[in-house]
Amino acid sequence: MGNSDKMKRFVGFFGIFFLALLISLAPSAKAQGTFTAATCTQAAVNAVINGPLHVAVDGDTIKIPAGSCTWTSAINVRQGIGISIIGAGQGLTIIKDQLSSGSLISMSPIFGNSTSRISSMTLLPVLPRTGYIQPIWITGTCIPAGCPNLRIDHLTIPSSWAGIGIADDTIAVVNNMFGVADHNTVGDVPPASNGVVLTNVGHGAWKGVPGWGDNSWASPDTFGTNQAFYIENNTFTYAVGTDTDTYNSNAGGGSLCLPLQSVQQCQQ
């Protein structure tokens, strides 16, 4: 074999080796995973959502351990991802809300993201408190194919939330989302006002068309499909399932389904 052939083989081998080396050194895409906060404090939970320990990506599950913690700051999940925030259970993970502004947890997923979820904890207000928006605020971005998905489940929400300054006494604002609120325990004793409200649901930009929900009202009923928000299998005591007020262009036109006298009914 001549020197020319040997040189070609050497160059070919080196090229393959160099390509393999580049592939091995290339950064890999971040895969979704499960991350547990060190404690139930806002700082510990935020550290595995917005850093420095971990920056959440679409599809992550963030677990909050058992304990009773008072939050004075919000957790804002970065825009355009859907994650699950799950406590150790009702009565086990207890989050006490002492914010002076903003929401305890806010998310802004887009269609195509993983399902957003808030689950398995007790939410308590800390009094006295100044007026501010709802503890949970979820506003999605829809496209003609649909809206992002949300599940709110296994939360305990006592009557003490009613009449303390949050708008409409509502726990969760759900805008431009499909999904379900299920297996929540809402209210416990007669409140001083009308009672705590689980959700305020709106589809102001139904299928990506903005304008106070007009496109939702003009569209066919979506009962029985995954293109609605359902309220089911919850326990209400001196409490209300929904209050669908229209207060901005993201609201109105709620496609909402809830059990009524053992019959599943929708309003849109």
N, C-alpha and C positions, 0 to 999 in steps of 0.2 A: 504494500500500500504506500503510495507516495505521500510526501509531506503535505501536499495540497489537500488530499483526502483526510489526513489526520487533523489538519487545521480546521476543515469544515465540521468534522465530528466534534472537535473541542468547542468550536463556536456554538454549534447547535446545542450541546450539553449545557454550556454556560448560559445560553439564552433560556432554556427550560428551567434551570436552577434559579436564575434571576427572577423569572416570572412567578415561580412558586413562592419565592421569598417575598415578592411584592404582595401577593395574595394573602400570605400569612400575616403580613404587617398591616394590611388595610383595616381600617376601623370597621367593626361589625355593627349592623343596625341594632339599636337597643330593643330588646324583647320585653314584653310585658311580664310583670312578676308580682309577687306578694311581699309587702313590706310592713313590718310591725313597728309602730312607734314605741319609744322607750317607756313612755308614760302616757296618760290621757291629757296632759297639759297641751295648750295650744302650741307652744313652742316645739314640743316634741313631735306633735302630729304634723305641723307645718314643715318640720325639718325633713320629713320623708315624702313631702309633696312638692315643696318649692326649694328644697335644699337647706343646708349644705350636705346632708347625708344622702339624699336621693332627690332627683327631679322627676316627678311623675310623668309617665308616657301613657298614651292611649291604651286602655285595657288593664292598667294596674289595679291591684287591690291593696288598699291601705287599711290595716287593722289597728284599732284603738284598744288597748288593754283595759281590763277592769280597773275601776277607781272612780273617785269623785274629784272633778277638776273645774275650777272657775276660769272661764276664758274672758279676757278683756280686749282681745284683738281677733280680727276675722281671719278666716282661711279662704283665699281666693284661688281656686284651681285655675291654672293657666288656660287661656282660650283655645278651643279647638281640640280638646281631648275629653274622653269619657272615662271616668274612674269610679271605683267602688270604695266608699268609706264606711267601714263596718266595725261596730263596737263589739264588746264581749257578750252583750245581751241586755235586754231591758232590766233596769234595776242594778245592773253590774257595772256598765259604763255610764256614768252620770256626768253630763256636761252642763255646767251652770253658766248661763249667759249674763255677763255683766258688761256688754258692749255699750258704748255711748253713741255709736253710729255704725252703719253697715250691717251686714248679715253674718251670722256665725259661719255659714258655709255658702259659697256661691260658686256656680259652675256655668260655663258657656260653651257647651258642645255643639258640634255641627253634624248634619246628616252624614252617615257613614262611620261615625265614631262608635266605639264600644258603648254598651249601656252604662249610663251614669246611675249610681245607686248610693243611697244613704240609708243605713240599716242598723238595727240592734243596739239601741241606746236609749237612755232617758234624757230628755231635755227639760231643764228647769230655768225659770227666770230668777235673777237676783234683784231684789228691790232695795231701795228705790231706784228707778231708772228713768232716763229721759226718753222721749219719743224717737223712734227710728223705724226703719223698714223691717220686714219680716226676717226671722232667724235663718230661714232657708230660702235661697233665691236661685232659681234655675231658669236661664233663658237660652233657648237653643236657636240655631240657624237652620231653617228649612230650605229645601229646594223642591222643584216640581215632583221629584220621586218620593218625597216624604220629609219627616222631621226626625231628629235624633230621639233616642229612647231613654226612659228614666224609670227607676223603681224606687219608691219610698216605702219602707216596710219595717215592721217590728220596732216602732218607736213608741215610747210612752210620753204623753204630753198632758200634764195636769191642767185643771181649770185655772190655776193661778196665772196662766198666760193671758187670760181675758181681762180687759179693762186697764191695762198698764201702759198703753201708749203705742203699741205696734199697730200699723195700719189695718183696720178691719178685724183686729184680733186674730189675724191669720198667721199660721206658722210657716207655710210654704207657698211661695209664688212660683207657679209653673207656667212658663211662657213658651209657646212653640215647641212643645215636646209631646211625644206619644209615650204611652206606658201605663203604669199602674201605681196606686197607693193602696197597700194591702197589709192586713194584720197589724194595724196600729191601734193603740189604746189611747183614746182622746177624751179628756175631761174626767172628772171624778166626783166633784161636789158642786152644788149650785153656785154659780159665779155671781159677782155683783153686777155684771153687764149681761149681754146676750149669750155669752158662751164662746169658748175658743173655737176657731175654725181651722180645719186641717189644711185645706188647699184653696188657692185662688187660681183657677186654670183659664188661660187665654190662648188663642191661636190668631193673634193679630196679623201674623205674616204666614197664613195658611199656604202650604206648598210653595213658599218663597215669594208670595205676592203680598206686599205690605198694605197697610191701610185699615187698622182698627177691626180686623177680622171680617171684612166684607166678603173676601173670597171664600172664607169658611161657610158663611151663611148662604152663599150662592152655589156651593158644591153639594152633591148628593150626600145623604146620610151615610156615615161610615160605621154604623153599629155592626158589631160582630167581626170587625177586621182589626188589624193591628195599627190602624191609623185613627187612633182616638186615645184619650186618657181615661182610664177606668179607676173607680173608687169602689173597692169591694173587700169583704171579709174584715172590716174594721169594727171596733167596739167604741161607740159614742155614748158618753154619759154627760148630760147637760152640755152637749157640744154639737158642732155642725160639721158636715162633710165638706161643703164648699160654699164659697161666696164669690161669684164670678163678676166682680165689678170691672168696669172699663176705666182705666186711669191713665193710660198712655197708648201710643200707636202699636205697641207690642201686645196689647191685651185685646179683649173682645173676641167674639167668634169662637168661644171655647167649644171644642168637640169633646164632650164629657159624658161618660157612662157610669151609672151608679145603680145599685139594687134599690128597688122601691116596692115594698109590699110583696117581696119574694119574686118580683119580675124585674129582669134587667132592662133598664130604660136608658136612653141617651137623650141629651139635649145638644143642639148644635146651632 
